[in-house]
Amino acid sequence: MVTGPSEMPLTILPPLRDVRPKRSRIAPCYYGDVFSNDAVREAYADNAWRSGITWTYGTTSNGVAQRLLPRGLGVILSFPWEPWTPPGEFAKVLELRPDIGAIDFAGKPVPRRLCPTWALSHFDDWRPELAKLADGLLRDSTYRGVNWDLEEPVVDPPTFCTCERCLAAFAKEAGLSLKAELKPAELLGPHRDAWVAFRCRQNATMLGHLRELFKAAKPDVEVSLYSGYASRYTREHYGVDWPLLAQHLDLGIAGYGYDRANVAATREAMGAKPFLGGEMYYLSPHTDERVPPSGPAEWRNRLVRQYLGSGCRGVLIWWLPTMEGGAFYGTSEAAELIAGEEEFLDGAERVEGRFKVTGLPAGDWHAFRKGGETRVYLLNLKEQAVEATLTGPAGWAAGVRSRGNEGTSAAEGEVVAATLRPFGWLCLTADP
């Protein structure tokens, strides 16, 4: 087959902004090395740092983290333990004791899975092997955080455990009579919600044990958990009920993408504790809902929207190796914007309820108040210009001041009219 030359546009971007927030984290995921060339490792490390990235999630065993640790990079360890798997040498015990293994909804053993009810009631039996894993990774390490990635389905699809121990423990907790034999199929029908709640509570209890092990290995380590945003789907598909987890966490992390209601629910479940929402950077336009941003400006606005919506503590990015020049530049602009706002946003009150906004989706604008000052952030996530109007409290519009790299505003009475260019942003500030 003969092919001819092809043409593609080449955009030369300005230098990266080289501004790093002091409190907020922009943290891409990166585990083991996928780059074999030292020049590439060096380039990614330099781009990450000059883009405002001061944290990563994964491991320190890659060339990017190793180059940035001396500059102050913080790394969150992704703890390598799948839920309810026998750690270390305890796998041999499970082979000899199939009675302590998990059973699926068809009544068959689940390979390499402990029965959660047995595991929790006999935690001391296998605790030493899990402690050995935590200790080996954390003690005397440079990790500043450790994270448990919990994405274990409960009923979507149905997984485990339907052994007699679990059914009896569930029936007791749910207040069900044991006169009639409880069938696994009933856990997917009339008892579905109660069963999901039961399994979520078991996962939360396990998180409490993990926290104890993490803190024993490294007392000052920050303990976090990653899963989906707070929702029925996350409870059923990942076994995570965020309000049950917060007591065991120093930080919550969830993703990906932005759904205003689910992000808000997760943020509220964490209470005063920090929460990071996640954004995906994909290059392919053929990965279902994970449509890549059209360019640096859209990516910047996605990061800023997530930052503002999830509580102004930071953003997780999946993942570093797919980031190219446009991603790094958009990230650097987001980091610069965040760095300029984070002092005001730290401890600010969320006051969207004081405003009515037209022309923008509910999740694309955010309002905060602190020390008598109100700031409203408008973000255009579209390729077309957007006309928006804001109606605020009495006297607000008269003293409004606007700033932004791609927007204008004008006040009349109690209404502010704003024009946002494609993928533009605007911050409106007033003192009343």
Protein Blocks (a to p, Z undefined) as FASTA:
>chain_A
ZZdddddddddddddekiacfkbccdddddddfbfbfklmmmmmmmmmmnopabdchifk
bfklmmmmmnopacdddddbdehiaehjllmmmmmmmmlpccdfkopacehiacfklmmm
mmmmmmmmmmmmmmmmmgopabfbdcddddddfklccfbdcbfklmmmmmmmnopafkbc
cdfklmmmmmmmmmmmmmmmmmmmmmmmmmmmmmmmmmmbccddddddddfklmmmnopa
fklmmmmpcbdcddedjdfklmmmmmmmnmmaccdddddddfbfkgojlcccfbfklmmm
mmmmmmmmnnopaccdddfklpcfklmmmmmmmmmmmmmmmmmmnopacfklmpccehia
fklgccddeehiacdddddfbfbdcdddddddehklmmgccddfbbcdddehjbccdddd
ehiacddddfZZ
